[in-house]
Amino acid sequence: MAHDPYKYMGKFLKALGGKWNKPEALSSYHRSKYMHRAKVLRRRANFIILHLPEYEKGGYKVLDISCGSGAFLETMRYFGNEVYGTDVGYFPFLESQNIPYCFMDCTVFPYPFDSNSFDLVSCIGSMTFYRPFDKVWPRALSEFARIAKKTIFVTINVGSNCDEYSYLIDEWKDKEWELMEKDGSFYKWERI
């Protein structure tokens, strides 16, 4: 039986409370970017239901690399997971949502996390900014693999140079990881 991605929405939006829609740090960002936060959170919930359904039941540690405003983490936390983010900005917004984070430039290796320290390591669209692609992407994926215990989930933005360099992700291999899902620009690996 297929998931109904909307069955959670009323409960989900109510559980987030009033702050998610108008975070304290809103003045730090362009207002239009957060006017439709409900839509962003719905998309993230659907994304989890479709691509990471095992994380709906909660109880996992999730690290989102280059987490931006934290919508993915906010949604993962709603599902009962322990969350942590990294980025080079967005900190007032993450603080207003009580999302734990650290500053991390993803082109500097190694990453400041112990091996096997998070069940899921994700990077949703941000690899577009990791340049030069041919030097950074394979190394970043290897770092994700070192840090993750169970799952690596990556999306790349389509367009610009990302399409031209997507082969770097298509061809990435690690003897401890198997590519379980590739759906357009979505990649999901599981530890063997």
FIBA-939144 format. One record per residue: residue number from 1; residue in three letters; z, y, x of N, C-alpha, C in turn. Coordinates in pm, whole numbers, plus 50000, padded with zeros to 5 digits. Each point is the difference from the previous one (the first is absolute). Example, Ala and Ser with C-alpha at 12.3 -4.5 7.8 and 13.67 -1.06 7.14 Angstrom:
% FIBA-939144
[1,Ala,[50780,49431,51319],[50000,50119,49911],[50000,50120,50090]]
[2,Ser,[49928,50105,49965],[50006,50119,50082],[50073,50109,49923]]
% end
This chain:
% FIBA-939144
[1,Met,[50000,49882,50084],[50000,50118,49916],[50000,50125,50089]]
[2,Ala,[49910,50091,49972],[49988,50122,50080],[50115,50095,49972]]
[3,His,[50034,50076,50104],[50103,50103,49985],[49950,50113,49913]]
[4,Asp,[50088,50057,49921],[49969,50121,49926],[50062,50114,50080]]
[5,Pro,[49918,50077,50076],[50057,50102,50087],[50075,50109,49927]]
[6,Tyr,[49979,50015,49869],[50065,50108,49927],[50131,49957,49936]]
[7,Lys,[50034,49873,50006],[50121,49954,49931],[50126,50063,50061]]
[8,Tyr,[49996,50040,50125],[50115,50058,50067],[50009,50152,49986]]
[9,Met,[49891,50065,49960],[49989,50144,50018],[50110,50083,49934]]
[10,Gly,[50028,49977,49872],[50104,50080,49935],[50133,49984,50068]]
[11,Lys,[50039,49877,50027],[50126,49969,50068],[50001,50059,50141]]
[12,Phe,[49887,49987,50067],[49987,50047,50137],[50019,50151,50008]]
[13,Leu,[49927,50073,49918],[50008,50146,50004],[50137,50051,49957]]
[14,Lys,[50062,49934,49903],[50134,50039,49957],[50102,49975,50111]]
[15,Ala,[49987,49887,50069],[50094,49965,50107],[49994,50098,50117]]
[16,Leu,[49883,50059,50023],[49988,50094,50110],[50073,50131,49973]]
[17,Gly,[50023,50030,49874],[50074,50120,49966],[49916,50126,50015]]
[18,Gly,[50065,50113,49987],[49930,50127,49998],[49954,50050,50135]]
[19,Lys,[50067,49961,50107],[49971,50057,50131],[49863,49963,50054]]
[20,Trp,[49954,49878,49968],[49873,49956,50057],[49886,50093,49958]]
[21,Asn,[50005,50053,49881],[49890,50079,49949],[49996,50140,50062]]
[22,Lys,[50114,50050,50036],[50008,50133,50058],[50100,49997,50114]]
[23,Pro,[49962,49945,50113],[50094,49988,50112],[50046,50136,50051]]
[24,Glu,[50118,50001,50058],[50057,50124,50053],[49908,50066,50102]]
[25,Ala,[49925,49920,50073],[49917,50054,50108],[49861,50042,49954]]
[26,Leu,[49978,50007,49871],[49867,50030,49948],[49943,50129,50058]]
[27,Ser,[50083,50098,50023],[49950,50128,50051],[49939,49986,50140]]
[28,Ser,[50029,49891,50071],[49945,49979,50134],[49856,49951,49996]]
[29,Tyr,[49950,49962,49883],[49869,49937,49989],[49915,50070,49896]]
[30,His,[49873,49978,50006],[49910,50056,49900],[50036,49939,49864]]
[31,Arg,[50027,50085,49904],[50052,49958,49871],[49912,49896,49930]]
[32,Ser,[49869,50016,50008],[49910,49908,49928],[50011,49857,50052]]
[33,Lys,[50041,49984,50125],[50010,49866,50057],[50105,49916,49928]]
[34,Tyr,[50102,50062,49946],[50109,49925,49938],[50011,50020,49850]]
[35,Met,[49905,50073,49941],[50007,50022,49856],[49980,49871,49922]]
[36,His,[49932,49906,50060],[49970,49875,49932],[50070,49882,50068]]
[37,Arg,[50125,50021,50035],[50076,49896,50070],[50007,49871,49917]]
[38,Ala,[50010,50010,49870],[50006,49881,49915],[49876,49913,50020]]
[39,Lys,[49885,50065,50010],[49877,49924,50022],[50002,49931,50135]]
[40,Val,[50050,50069,50101],[50008,49942,50134],[50093,49879,49998]]
[41,Leu,[50114,50014,49936],[50095,49889,49995],[49945,49884,49917]]
[42,Arg,[49928,50028,49895],[49936,49893,49922],[49900,49924,50087]]
[43,Arg,[49921,50075,50077],[49902,49934,50088],[50070,49913,50103]]
[44,Arg,[50110,50049,50055],[50073,49920,50099],[50060,49875,49936]]
[45,Ala,[50054,50013,49880],[50055,49882,49930],[49889,49900,49973]]
[46,Asn,[49885,50046,49953],[49887,49910,49976],[49955,49933,50128]]
[47,Phe,[49998,50076,50106],[49962,49952,50132],[50091,49885,50043]]
[48,Ile,[50130,50019,49983],[50097,49895,50037],[49981,49878,49911]]
[49,Ile,[49987,50020,49871],[49983,49889,49906],[49874,49919,50033]]
[50,Leu,[49892,50068,50035],[49875,49931,50028],[49993,49937,50138]]
[51,His,[50049,50070,50102],[49981,49954,50138],[50126,49944,50067]]
[52,Leu,[50116,50039,49953],[50126,49957,50062],[50099,49952,49893]]
[53,Pro,[49959,49912,49910],[50086,49963,49887],[50133,49938,50041]]
[54,Glu,[50006,49938,50115],[50126,49940,50046],[50108,50106,50022]]
[55,Tyr,[49961,50124,50022],[50097,50107,50025],[50051,50065,49871]]
[56,Glu,[49948,49959,49886],[50051,50049,49870],[50142,49953,49974]]
[57,Lys,[50036,49884,50052],[50134,49946,49971],[50109,50059,50089]]
[58,Gly,[49962,50077,50100],[50098,50071,50083],[50067,49911,50103]]
[59,Gly,[50092,50063,50073],[50077,49929,50101],[49937,49997,50138]]
[60,Tyr,[49893,50074,50021],[49932,50001,50129],[50021,50133,50072]]
[61,Lys,[49978,49997,50132],[50001,50122,50080],[49856,50042,50022]]
[62,Val,[49969,50124,49964],[49863,50051,50004],[49993,50121,50092]]
[63,Leu,[49908,49997,50093],[49971,50112,50089],[49860,50048,49970]]
[64,Asp,[49988,50127,49961],[49868,50060,49977],[49974,50097,50114]]
[65,Ile,[49900,49966,50080],[49963,50081,50115],[49914,50116,49951]]
[66,Ser,[50029,50120,50046],[49930,50121,49955],[50007,50011,49849]]
[67,Cys,[50123,50006,49949],[50028,49988,49856],[49967,50123,49918]]
[68,Gly,[49968,50112,50064],[49966,50120,49924],[50114,50042,49909]]
[69,Ser,[49971,50027,49875],[50102,50048,49906],[50092,49890,49950]]
[70,Gly,[49974,49874,50038],[50092,49892,49967],[49981,49935,49865]]
[71,Ala,[49888,50023,49932],[49980,49941,49867],[50002,49848,50003]]
[72,Phe,[49939,49940,50103],[50002,49854,50011],[50143,49950,50018]]
[73,Leu,[50077,50068,50085],[50139,49959,50024],[50086,50023,49877]]
[74,Glu,[49977,50111,49933],[50074,50030,49878],[49981,49889,49897]]
[75,Thr,[49876,49952,49990],[49968,49893,49906],[50060,49867,50047]]
[76,Met,[49989,49971,50128],[50060,49877,50054],[50151,49999,49978]]
[77,Arg,[50063,50116,50017],[50144,50010,49977],[50033,49974,49854]]
[78,Tyr,[49919,50050,49909],[50021,49973,49858],[50001,49850,49973]]
[79,Phe,[49914,49925,50068],[49994,49856,49982],[50116,49928,50069]]
[80,Gly,[50089,50073,50066],[50120,49939,50058],[49990,49966,50146]]
[81,Asn,[49908,50061,50071],[49985,49975,50142],[50068,50109,50081]]
[82,Glu,[50043,49965,50119],[50056,50097,50096],[49882,50063,50073]]
[83,Val,[49993,50133,50003],[49881,50066,50053],[50031,50091,50117]]
[84,Tyr,[49897,50018,50084],[50009,50089,50114],[49859,50050,50029]]
[85,Gly,[49987,50128,50037],[49868,50056,50028],[49993,50068,50134]]
[86,Thr,[49878,50017,50047],[49976,50079,50120],[49888,50098,49969]]
[87,Asp,[50003,50114,50066],[49891,50096,49986],[50019,50108,50106]]
[88,Val,[49907,50093,50003],[50013,50116,50089],[50031,50126,49919]]
[89,Gly,[50015,49986,49870],[50029,50113,49912],[50057,49951,49869]]
[90,Tyr,[49994,50083,49899],[50048,49967,49866],[50153,49982,49992]]
[91,Phe,[50072,50035,50104],[50142,49968,50005],[50082,50064,49890]]
[92,Pro,[49979,50128,49966],[50078,50057,49889],[49977,49923,49869]]
[93,Phe,[49877,49959,49980],[49971,49925,49878],[50069,49864,50002]]
[94,Leu,[49992,49928,50112],[50066,49869,50010],[50151,50015,49981]]
[95,Glu,[50058,50105,50058],[50143,50024,49985],[50036,50028,49854]]
[96,Ser,[49915,50075,49929],[50031,50031,49861],[49994,49875,49913]]
[97,Gln,[49931,49897,50045],[49992,49873,49928],[50096,49895,50057]]
[98,Asn,[50082,50040,50098],[50095,49909,50064],[49932,49877,50059]]
[99,Ile,[49887,50020,50063],[49929,49892,50066],[50030,50008,50150]]
[100,Pro,[50061,49897,50057],[50029,50002,50144],[49870,49994,50080]]
[101,Tyr,[49997,50074,50112],[49876,50010,50078],[50033,50037,50144]]
[102,Cys,[49897,49991,50083],[50008,50055,50135],[49864,50060,50036]]
[103,Phe,[50002,50093,50093],[49877,50056,50054],[49936,49893,50087]]
[104,Met,[49869,49977,49984],[49932,49905,50086],[49853,50037,50010]]
[105,Asp,[49954,50023,50121],[49859,50019,50029],[49941,49861,50020]]
[106,Cys,[49913,49958,49912],[49949,49863,50002],[49899,49972,50108]]
[107,Thr,[49969,50099,50082],[49912,49977,50114],[50079,49978,50129]]
[108,Val,[50133,50000,49989],[50088,49979,50115],[50065,49863,49985]]
[109,Phe,[49983,49915,50100],[50048,49862,49996],[50103,49976,50108]]
[110,Pro,[50090,49903,49980],[50022,49919,49880],[50075,50080,49894]]
[111,Tyr,[49994,49951,49876],[50070,50065,49890],[50149,49971,50012]]
[112,Pro,[50085,50091,49951],[50145,49991,50025],[50075,49907,49903]]
[113,Phe,[49946,49880,49979],[50065,49903,49910],[50007,49865,50069]]
[114,Asp,[50106,49925,49969],[50014,49866,50055],[49895,49906,49941]]
[115,Ser,[49970,49896,50072],[49910,49897,49950],[50060,49934,49876]]
[116,Asn,[49915,49965,49906],[50041,49931,49877],[50110,50072,49924]]
[117,Ser,[49997,50132,49998],[50110,50075,49938],[49975,50041,49855]]
[118,Phe,[49875,49987,49950],[49969,50032,49861],[49916,49887,49942]]
[119,Asp,[50025,49969,49873],[49920,49896,49935],[49855,50045,49985]]
[120,Leu,[49982,50123,49955],[49867,50055,49979],[49984,50125,50085]]
[121,Val,[49889,50006,50074],[49959,50123,50067],[49869,50041,49937]]
[122,Ser,[49997,50122,49946],[49880,50049,49933],[49954,50131,50064]]
[123,Cys,[49873,50025,49983],[49941,50128,50040],[49890,50027,49898]]
[124,Ile,[50028,50092,49910],[49912,50024,49886],[49911,50122,50025]]
[125,Gly,[49882,49976,50053],[49900,50105,50018],[50013,50087,50122]]
[126,Ser,[50110,49995,50069],[50025,50097,50107],[49934,49966,50133]]
[127,Met,[49950,49879,50015],[49937,49965,50128],[49879,50088,50028]]
[128,Thr,[49949,50065,49899],[49890,50096,50016],[50032,50103,50106]]
[129,Phe,[50128,50032,50017],[50041,50104,50093],[50037,49946,50137]]
[130,Tyr,[49996,49869,50020],[50035,49939,50129],[49874,49994,50086]]
[131,Arg,[49989,50094,50092],[49879,50008,50081],[50034,49997,50149]]
[132,Pro,[49909,49953,50083],[49870,49944,49968],[50015,49861,49937]]
[133,Phe,[49921,49974,49895],[50013,49878,49923],[49996,49875,50087]]
[134,Asp,[49902,49992,50090],[49980,49879,50079],[50117,49970,50094]]
[135,Lys,[50075,50100,50037],[50116,49979,50087],[50129,49980,49920]]
[136,Val,[50015,50073,49891],[50127,50002,49928],[50011,49893,49893]]
[137,Trp,[49895,49978,49921],[50012,49908,49887],[50042,49858,50041]]
[138,Pro,[49935,49936,50098],[50043,49865,50037],[50144,49996,50050]]
[139,Arg,[50039,50100,50074],[50136,50003,50053],[50102,50025,49889]]
[140,Ala,[49966,50088,49904],[50089,50025,49887],[50018,49872,49918]]
[141,Leu,[49892,49928,49974],[50011,49874,49926],[50088,49900,50073]]
[142,Ser,[49990,49994,50131],[50086,49910,50078],[50147,50042,49990]]
[143,Glu,[50026,50129,49995],[50137,50048,49981],[50051,49966,49859]]
[144,Phe,[49914,50016,49899],[50039,49961,49863],[50039,49852,50000]]
[145,Ala,[49919,49917,50069],[50026,49855,50005],[50131,49969,50071]]
[146,Arg,[50032,50076,50103],[50125,49977,50072],[50120,50033,49913]]
[147,Ile,[49991,50106,49923],[50113,50049,49921],[50019,49920,49870]]
[148,Ala,[49892,49953,49941],[50006,49934,49869],[50045,49854,50012]]
[149,Lys,[50084,49958,49904],[50041,49860,49992],[49906,49919,49911]]
[150,Lys,[49950,50063,49894],[49932,49925,49894],[49859,50049,49970]]
[151,Thr,[49982,50132,49981],[49874,50054,49950],[49963,50129,50072]]
[152,Ile,[49870,50016,50024],[49942,50126,50047],[49900,50040,49893]]
[153,Phe,[50008,50125,49954],[49904,50047,49901],[49945,50134,50046]]
[154,Val,[49868,50008,50010],[49934,50120,50052],[49886,50037,49906]]
[155,Thr,[49986,50129,49975],[49879,50050,49936],[49943,50108,50090]]
[156,Ile,[49869,50006,50003],[49935,50108,50073],[49925,50085,49899]]
[157,Asn,[49991,50127,50028],[49923,50089,49914],[49852,49975,50023]]
[158,Val,[49927,49992,49894],[49857,49981,50014],[49934,50135,50024]]
[159,Gly,[49885,49995,50061],[49929,50124,50030],[50023,50044,50142]]
[160,Ser,[49940,50107,50036],[50002,50057,50135],[49977,49890,50102]]
[161,Asn,[50075,50001,50108],[49982,49901,50107],[50070,49868,49972]]
[162,Cys,[50085,49995,49898],[50076,49878,49976],[49911,49881,49969]]
[163,Asp,[49894,50021,49922],[49908,49891,49968],[49937,49944,50127]]
[164,Glu,[49961,50090,50088],[49934,49960,50124],[50092,49916,50089]]
[165,Tyr,[50132,50028,49994],[50094,49931,50088],[50083,49892,49928]]
[166,Ser,[49969,49972,49874],[50079,49899,49928],[49990,49862,50065]]
[167,Tyr,[49894,49976,50079],[49989,49871,50069],[50122,49975,50090]]
[168,Leu,[50064,50107,50048],[50117,49984,50086],[50114,49931,49924]]
[169,Ile,[50009,50026,49872],[50101,49935,49917],[49950,49864,49954]]
[170,Asp,[49871,49994,49961],[49941,49872,49958],[50015,49893,50108]]
[171,Glu,[49985,50040,50125],[50000,49904,50111],[50137,49980,50064]]
[172,Trp,[50102,50076,49956],[50132,49986,50062],[50058,49863,49969]]
[173,Lys,[50050,49933,50102],[50059,49868,49983],[50126,49990,50082]]
[174,Asp,[50093,49921,49948],[50124,49968,50071],[50032,49857,49962]]
[175,Lys,[50035,49919,50096],[50020,49856,49974],[50113,49973,49901]]
[176,Glu,[50090,50095,49978],[50111,49980,49907],[49971,50053,49861]]
[177,Trp,[49883,50060,49979],[49968,50066,49873],[49868,49951,49944]]
[178,Glu,[49994,49988,49867],[49878,49961,49932],[49963,50108,49898]]
[179,Leu,[49872,50037,50000],[49951,50097,49902],[49992,49930,49865]]
[180,Met,[50082,50044,49905],[50010,49935,49869],[49915,50071,49895]]
[181,Glu,[49979,50129,50018],[49926,50077,49901],[49926,50113,50069]]
[182,Lys,[49873,50010,49969],[49922,50117,50039],[49923,50039,49875]]
[183,Asp,[50030,50116,49950],[49937,50047,49877],[49954,50143,50028]]
[184,Gly,[49877,50014,50043],[49951,50133,50037],[50074,50052,50121]]
[185,Ser,[50078,50105,49980],[50074,50059,50112],[50145,49953,50008]]
[186,Phe,[50039,49898,49918],[50136,49943,50003],[50002,49874,50086]]
[187,Tyr,[50100,49991,50086],[50017,49882,50084],[50145,49953,49989]]
[188,Lys,[50016,49870,49979],[50135,49942,49991],[50006,49876,50088]]
[189,Trp,[50091,50004,50096],[50024,49886,50087],[50137,49943,49971]]
[190,Glu,[50012,49867,50012],[50129,49932,49986],[50028,49926,50129]]
[191,Arg,[50128,49996,50038],[50038,49923,50119],[49982,49851,49970]]
[192,Ile,[49939,49931,50092],[49975,49855,49984],[50128,49921,50024]]
% end
